[in-house]
Amino acid sequence: MLRILGKASSINVRKVLWTCVELGIPFQREDWGSGFRATSAPDFLAMNPNALVPVIEDENGVLWESNTICRYLAARHGREDLLPTAPWARAQVERWMDWQATDLNASWRDAFMGLVRQDPAFADPARIAAGAGRWNAMMVILDRQLAATGAFVAGPEFTLADVVIGLSVNRWLMTPIERPRLAALAAYVSRLQVRPGWRAHGANGIP
């Protein structure tokens, strides 16, 4: 059985959990991370030297990096609907997954750390406001993409891009900042709400 290491409140662990729901595969999750077993423990570092969750283990070995794990699981189980094998179609999904991991992740750091995590290093109101502005700008980009596709991030069908970005949208909605009204994004959330994986791991009130 697939072994998943990481606490269920972690946004990156939830990517993997939601993917497993989409795939319909069983797994065993173990609590690791803040408040649970320390990822600085030697046995965890032997699996992931970055001391970050999630980590998975199956008969092929150990794997870390959440988006890579999601890609691996979809490919292993032959789910071309979630991750196409045709190069161009796959690139449409992967570019948005990479955008989530780079541009979008970088935009929310100041606002999220200051307002949700309440990290003293991010307490400057001006820094938080600037961060919220960057975050909203990224969501405007996403809204335009959703308006163009009329459905999901990479096109008319649900893919892995929607797993990783759907969780990011939940984080944006759960963080106490002023947000623009984005009609395509609101409709997108309504489409996600019918999916069991979203209900279990996407909109659980944990940003």
N, C-alpha and C positions, 0 to 999 in steps of 0.2 A: 504493500500500500504506500502511496505517496506520503512522505513526511514533510510537513511544513513547519518551519521554526520561525516564530514571531507572534507577538501579541495581536489580538484581533482588532484593536483600536488603531493600529498603524495603517496609514493610507496605502502604503506600499504592500503590506501584507494583504490588505483587502482587495488589491488588484488580483492577486493570485487566488484568493478565495472566490471572488466573483467569477474568474475564469474557470475554476473548477466546477462551479454551478452550471455555467454555460456548457461545459463539456460533459456534465453528468458523471463525474468520476469521484470515487471515495478518496478521502484523505484523513490523515491524523495530524492535528495541529498541536504544537507545544508552545507554551507561553515563554517567550524570551523578549528581553528589552526592558525599558524603564519600568520599575515596579515589580518585575519578575526576575527570572534568572538573568544574570549579567552577561551581555554580549562580549565583555572583556575577559570572560573566563577562557582559559586555555583551550578547552574542548570546542568552544564556539569559534575562537580565532583560528583553530586548525581548519575549520570549514570556510570561514570568511574572514580574511585578515583585516577587512575594513570595519569589523565589529558592528555591522548593520544587518537589520532584518529587511526582507525575508531571506531565508535560505531554504532550499528544498533538497530532499534526498530521495532518489529512487534507485532501481537496480543498475542504472547507468552511472550513478555517482552523485556528487554534490554540485549544486548550481546556485549562484547568487546574481543579483540585479533583477529587480521586479519585472521590468518590461521584457527582459531577455527570458525570464522564467515563463511569462505568459506566452511569448512566441514559441518557446520550446514545447510547452504543453499542447498548444493548438496544433502545431506541426506533428507532434508525436501521435496525436489522436486523429490525424487526417482531417481536421476541420478547416477546409479551404474557404468556408463561408466566413470564418473569423480571421483567417490569415491566408489570403490567396497564394498559390504557387506561381502563377503567371507573373513575370518580373514587374510589369508596369502596374498591374492591379495591386501587387504586394507593396510596391513603393508608395502607393497612395495611402495605404494603412500605416506603413512604417514611418513616413515623414511626420504624420500627426502624433504618433507615439513618441518620436524623437523630439518634436516640438514641445510636447508635454513635459518631457524629462529635462529639457534645457530652457528654452525661452519662458515657458509658463511657470515652471518651478522657480526660476530666478526672480520672476516678477512679484511673487507673493511673499517672499521671505520677510521683508521688513514689517509689513502690516500683520501678517499672521503671527510672527514671533512676538511682536509688541502687544497685540490685542488678545490673542488666544493663549499663547504660551506665557505671556506676561514676563518675558525675559527682560531683566533690567538693562541689558545691553541694547535693547531695541525700544526703550521707553520714550525717546524723543518724539513729541507730537508731529513735528515737521517731517521727520523721517518716516513716520507711520503714514502720514497723509500723502507723501510722495510715493510711497510704496503702494498705497491703495490706488493711486492714479495709474501707476504702471500695470497693476493687476487688472484694473478695469479696461485698460487699453488692449490687453491680451484677450479679454473676453469679448471685446468688440470685434477683434479679428475672428474669433471663433463664431460669433453670431453671423458675421458675413458669410463664412464658409457654410454654415448650416442653412442660411437663406438660399445659397446657391445650390446646395444638394437637395434641399427640401425634405431632408429626413435625418440622415446620420452624418457623422464627421467626414468619413471617407467616401461617401456616396449614398445610394438609396438603401443599402442594407447595413445591418448592425455588424460591427467587426470589433477586433481587439482595441482599435483606436477609441471606441466608445467606452470600453471598460476603463481605460486609464484616464481618459478625459472626463468621463462621467463622474468619477470620484473627485477630480479636480473641480468640477462645477459644484459638487456638493460642498467642498471646502469653501469655495467662494460664497455660496449662499449662506453658510453657517457662520461666517466671520462677520462681526458687527462693523461693517463699513457702509458708506453710501454707495449704492450701485445704480448704474443706468438701467433703464427699462429696455430690455433686449427681447423682442418678440420671438425671433427664431430660436433663441436659446430657451425661452420659457416653453415653447412648443416641444423642443427637444427633450427637456426634462419630463414632460408629460409622456413622451414616447418611452423613455427609460423606465418610468414608474410601473409599467406592466410586466417588466422582466423580474422573475424571482431572484436573480442575482443582485439586482439593484435593491430590491426590498430587503434582502438579507444583509447586504454588505455595502450598498451605495448610499442609502439615505437613512442611516441608523442614528443620525444626530451627532455623530462623531466627526469633526472636521479633520 
